[in-house]
């Protein structure tokens, strides 16, 4: 049995190995112990998650003045 963990703020975590059927008819395979599958479609390595779903915030520069 495979375990799939749903993270509302991120990817699906699937116990591997995994084969993913892609929309274009192709397949992607991973032999990793746990695989993060992208659900936001922002990943540059789709269907695998590359953490692109995380919000990016800029820190104020140290020399910034008000």
Secondary structure, DSSP 8 states (H G I E B T S, - for coil): ---EEE-TTS-EEEESSEEEE-TTS-EEEE--SEEEE-SSS--TTTTB--STTS-------TT---
